[in-house]
């Protein structure tokens, strides 16, 4: 059994129109929401073996704030391809995760994350900013993860806290 947690970045700022999308930081709301989500994750006793994060500024900032709230102490990898990835590209990344990791947190962006969640669970859950979905996957290895076989164990949104 594998567990995949999809964490969409927190609310980002559009204040500086000169910044590339990749370089946009978190907005004030995102800075407040991310630690709250982290604390809610901690209440669920989630202890990931690995975190894979987009290299975009807002994703890295979200990971930092959520990690502090959740008390995550595991290996963190920053992967540029997570930024802007389609669900097919994200699925390829998931299937290539190391089998030594039973629980992995993936930090990134929509629409890829929402599409991946739907693809893994055959659901239509919306993932607003800072949404976190914990998916149970009936696979012994990450390469065995297949469409429609996952089940959402829990989902958090800032509005739902």
Secondary structure, DSSP 8 states (H G I E B T S, - for coil): -EEEEEEE---B--S-TTS-GGG--B-HHHHHHHHHHHHHHHHTT---SEEEE-SSHHHHHHHHHHHHHHT--SEEEE-GGGTT--HHHHHHHHHTS-TT-SEEEEEE-TTHHHHHHHHHHS------TT-EEEEEE--SSGGG--TT--EEEEEE-TTT-
